[in-house]
Amino acid sequence: MQVFPGKPTVLEDSERCEIFRLLAGRHVRKILEIIMDVPRSALEISKICNIGSSDVYRTLNKLSRYKLVKITGSIGMDGKKMHLYQSRIKSITMTLNSNCCPVVTIFGSSSESV
């Protein structure tokens, strides 16, 4: 995987394959598009994308594991903690080579590195 701007990250083959599988996932593209410019809560994402909340939380958890989303928090009027998720990436390029080693290039926002 290569991450731009900033220094490219060198990952083991197993981690590259995991990220490749994650980004090729069922709901990942929808979720990343929704949180590209505006941070949203998991429930907002669920309603906008018409995806079950458990699938949204599972996907966000996987994306945060690889630092592909930024998580911020706030406390609502009812005193409950609310997490807001925003994509750290602006574009993704995935290539599958003949040697079965996927190449994932992620372009982050200009204000921060992924």
C-alpha positions as CSV (number, residue, x, y, z in Angstrom):
1,M,0.0,0.0,0.0
2,Q,1.2,3.5,-0.8
3,V,-0.2,6.5,1.1
4,F,0.1,10.0,-0.4
5,P,0.8,12.8,0.6
6,G,3.6,11.9,2.9
7,K,6.0,9.0,3.1
8,P,4.7,5.8,1.5
9,T,4.0,3.0,4.0
10,V,5.5,-0.4,3.6
11,L,3.2,-3.2,4.7
12,E,3.5,-6.9,4.8
13,D,1.7,-8.9,2.1
14,S,-0.9,-10.2,4.6
15,E,-1.8,-6.6,5.7
16,R,-2.0,-5.4,2.0
17,C,-4.4,-8.3,1.3
18,E,-6.5,-7.4,4.3
19,I,-6.8,-3.8,3.2
20,F,-7.6,-4.9,-0.3
21,R,-10.4,-7.1,0.9
22,L,-11.7,-4.4,3.2
23,L,-11.8,-1.7,0.5
24,A,-13.5,-4.2,-1.9
25,G,-16.2,-4.8,0.8
26,R,-19.9,-4.6,0.2
27,H,-20.7,-1.2,1.9
28,V,-17.3,0.4,2.2
29,R,-17.5,2.6,-0.9
30,K,-20.9,4.0,0.2
31,I,-19.7,4.7,3.7
32,L,-16.5,6.4,2.5
33,E,-18.4,8.6,0.0
34,I,-20.8,9.8,2.7
35,I,-18.1,10.7,5.2
36,M,-15.6,12.1,2.6
37,D,-16.3,15.8,3.4
38,V,-18.6,15.9,6.4
39,P,-18.1,13.9,9.7
40,R,-21.2,11.9,10.5
41,S,-22.3,9.5,13.3
42,A,-22.8,5.8,12.6
43,L,-26.6,6.2,12.9
44,E,-26.6,9.0,10.3
45,I,-24.5,6.9,8.0
46,S,-26.9,4.0,8.5
47,K,-29.9,6.1,7.6
48,I,-28.4,7.8,4.6
49,C,-26.9,4.7,3.1
50,N,-29.8,2.4,4.1
51,I,-27.4,0.0,5.7
52,G,-27.9,-1.8,9.0
53,S,-26.3,-0.2,12.0
54,S,-24.3,-3.3,12.9
55,D,-22.8,-3.4,9.4
56,V,-21.9,0.3,9.6
57,Y,-20.3,-0.1,13.0
58,R,-18.4,-3.2,11.8
59,T,-17.1,-1.4,8.7
60,L,-16.1,1.7,10.6
61,N,-14.3,-0.4,13.1
62,K,-12.3,-2.1,10.4
63,L,-11.6,1.3,8.6
64,S,-10.4,2.8,11.9
65,R,-8.1,-0.2,12.6
66,Y,-6.1,0.8,9.4
67,K,-6.5,4.6,10.2
68,L,-8.5,5.3,7.1
69,V,-11.1,7.2,9.1
70,K,-10.7,10.0,11.7
71,I,-12.9,9.7,14.8
72,T,-14.0,12.7,16.8
73,G,-16.4,12.8,19.7
74,S,-18.9,15.0,21.3
75,I,-21.4,14.8,24.1
76,G,-25.0,15.2,23.1
77,M,-27.8,17.1,25.0
78,D,-28.9,13.9,26.6
79,G,-25.3,13.3,28.0
80,K,-24.5,10.4,25.7
81,K,-21.1,10.3,23.9
82,M,-21.4,10.4,20.2
83,H,-18.6,9.5,17.8
84,L,-18.3,11.2,14.4
85,Y,-16.4,9.6,11.6
86,Q,-14.7,11.3,8.7
87,S,-12.7,9.8,5.8
88,R,-9.0,10.5,5.9
89,I,-8.7,9.5,2.2
90,K,-9.8,11.3,-0.9
91,S,-9.1,8.6,-3.5
92,I,-8.1,5.0,-3.7
93,T,-6.4,3.0,-6.5
94,M,-6.3,-0.8,-6.3
95,T,-4.4,-3.0,-8.7
96,L,-4.2,-6.8,-8.7
97,N,-0.9,-8.0,-10.2
98,S,-0.2,-11.3,-11.9
99,N,1.8,-12.4,-8.9
100,C,-1.4,-12.1,-6.8
101,C,0.1,-9.3,-4.6
102,P,-2.4,-6.4,-4.6
103,V,-1.2,-2.8,-4.8
104,V,-3.3,-0.3,-2.9
105,T,-2.5,3.4,-3.3
106,I,-4.4,5.8,-1.0
107,F,-4.4,9.5,-1.5
108,G,-5.2,11.3,1.7
109,S,-6.5,14.8,2.3
110,S,-3.9,17.5,1.8
111,S,-4.2,18.6,5.5
112,E,-3.1,15.4,7.0
113,S,-1.3,12.1,6.2
114,V,-3.1,8.8,6.5
